[in-house]
């Protein structure tokens, strides 16, 4: 029997049939309002107004002292970290089996409005959360601490580690959360959790580190290793939120609770989180473009170049093995994650300004980002990346069932877009991650094999434009795209 559950908050609402072009809104969680009004009596002193003012000053002084006494390290820590915590919510369609008369168990489609939490790790708006918070969400809606709202794009995700990176839309810079370390945690030290608990935004709870290095099975296919166990109150909606130390630094990402137990919850250690996110970004960058260097992080910061690709962009930019890259554009490189994010923010073909040290001298150069094919090693996937500019995966049986139910048709499936190459035909037509490609021209795209066969048809490659059909947030849309006559430059 499984005793653990993920802590995304989900609420079921009425099933949506057909295509609704008005975006669904998550019902707001209404605050509890006190309805009594206190009657304030007015006292008039017979003495001078100067005496009243003095009394007021005395009262304010006493209030300030009391406020000072109440401002504990916990209060300071929450105040320090809260601006970097965001609330994530969106909706997706799921299928549930329900009981009915005669033992029949029909499959029923329902809309699920999910809620979770995220943490800003970079001023450009990159946010870390759990994969299960954003999995299959049609649109990621975000509420910041000040009440302002925006949306976010899914950049990279990894179901195995249950981590995802999204990027906020809108004008930055965004306040980043102070980073702690999970390598020197102590059992018994106080911790704080902040999150969207049951939809109550920015809920803060306190506890201690109860244990370290816990391995937790969630279900038959999902398990976590080396988790932090805490007694801080963590509830549905806290997924992806921060676990803080008493200094207000993030030491973990909240992920799961023990079902039926109190004060038993778990968080992924922050060192593990950021190492995994860095690897995810690097894999993503490799699919988009190639710089042509391999390096290692120095203890005092900077990337020491170990090897250069012959004839690659870095070598053509004048870099040499042994050089130490200390800055990319405006980003000082102190960690592997900073290097990965600096490269992630570039577009294929863009030139990166790199500041590097060689010996005792500091130099500057510009390194182009060469467009790359998909790193999948699958020629079918590479063809889609080259010709259209998308990485795709099968949308899954749940999507197929839902579309056939809503459209009263017999789709064999679709391809979920997971990445879009900047400047490609797909990018120019506004396709984005999360869209599901249903077909091109008069053919369905239910598999990579289908898509590859379609892209090699003469009328597709030689025609002026190819008509395509997608599903976005339960809307069926279509457009026309000019496919690439020649694949873009490949890896060197």
Buried (B, 14 or more C-beta within 10 A) or exposed (E): EEEBBBBBBBBEEEEBEEEEEEEBEBEEBEEEEEEEEEEEEEEEEEEEEEEEEEEEEEEEEEEEEEEEEEEEEBEEBBEBBBBBBBBBBBBBBBBEEEEEEEEEEEEEBBBBBBBBBBBBBBEBBBBBBBBBBBBBBBBBBBBBBEEEEBEBBBBBBBEEBBBBBBBBEBEEEBBBBBBBBBEEBEEEEBBBBBBBBBBBBBBBBBBBBBEBEBEBEBEEEBEBEBBBBBBBBBBBBBBBBBBBBBEBBBBBBBBBBBEEEEBBBBBBBBBBBBBBBBBBBBEBBBBBBBBBBEBEBBEEBBBBBEEBBEEBBBBBBBBEEEBBBBBBBEBEBBBBBBBBBBBBBBEBBBBBEBBBBBEEEEEEBEBBBBBBBBBBEEEBBBBBBBBBBBBBEBBBEBBBBBBBBBBEEEBEBBBBBBBBBBBBBBBBBEBBBBBBBBBBEEEBBBBBEBBBBBBEBEEBBEBEEBBBBBBBBBEBBEBEBEBBEEEBBEBB
